[in-house]
Amino acid sequence: MIALANFLLVIGALIAIAMATYRIVQGPQHADRIVALDIFLAAAVALCVAASLHTGRTVFLDVAIGLALVGFVATIGWARLVDKGAGS
């Protein structure tokens, strides 16, 4: 059961990465690109969780928490930067 959940998690993350790649290349607004970068980070967190499930080691969960924190701060920073650029 865990193997199937792990497989579905990896497939879902890869689909999210493919869709985010399309949005970064096409995405007409800067906000679209920021959201796509946030999706990349969420997919990276999902892949860390999948690695933790596969290996049974919890160190990957620590990496996932670190990525989530850095991703949140980076998204806020990029959003503020785009917001200030739009007002100018």
N, C-alpha and C positions, 0 to 999 in steps of 0.2 A: 504493500500500500504506500509506503514511504517512497519507494522507487518511482511509482506512477506520479505521485505528487511532486517529486523532485523533477521528473521529466517535464511535467506540465509547467512547472515554475520556470524552467530554463527556456522552454519553447515560448512561453508568454513574454519573458524578458527579451528574447531575440526578436520577437515580433514588435515589441515596443521600441527596441533600438532601430529596427528598420523603418518604422513609421516616424520616429524622431529624426532620423537621418534625412528622410524626405522633407520634413518640415524645416530643417536647418537650411537645406539647399533651396527650397522653393519659397519659404515662408515670407510673405511680403512685408511684414512688420518686424521690428526688432523684438517686440514682446513675444511673437511666435517663436523666435529663435531662443529666447530665454526659457520659455516653457519646454522647448525641445531639449535644452541642456539639462533642465530639471528632470525630464523623463530619463535621460541618460543616467543621471545619478540614481534615480529610483530603480532603474534596471540593474545598475551595479550593486545596489543594496540587495536586490532580489537574487542576483547571482552569488553574492556572499552567503546569503541564507541557504541557497541550494548547495553550495560547497560545504557548509556546516552540516546540513542534513546528510550529504553523501559520505563525508569523512567521519562524522560523529565528534568533531572537535569544535569547541566553543570559541576558539580564537577568531574564527571567521565572523562570529556575531559581534565581537568587539570592533572588528574592521567595519562591519555594516553600520554600527552605531556611529562610529567616527565619520564615515562617509555621509550619513544622514545629517549629522550636525554641520559638517562643512558645506554640504549641499544647500541646507537651509540658509545659512549665513550668506553664501555666494548668491543665491537667488534673490535675497533681500537687497544685497548690494547692487546687483545688476538692475533690478527693478527701480531702485532709487536713481541710478545713473541714467536709465532711459527716461524716467519721469522728469529729471532735471533737463535733459537734452530736448525733450518735447516742448518745454516751456520757453526755451530760448529762441 
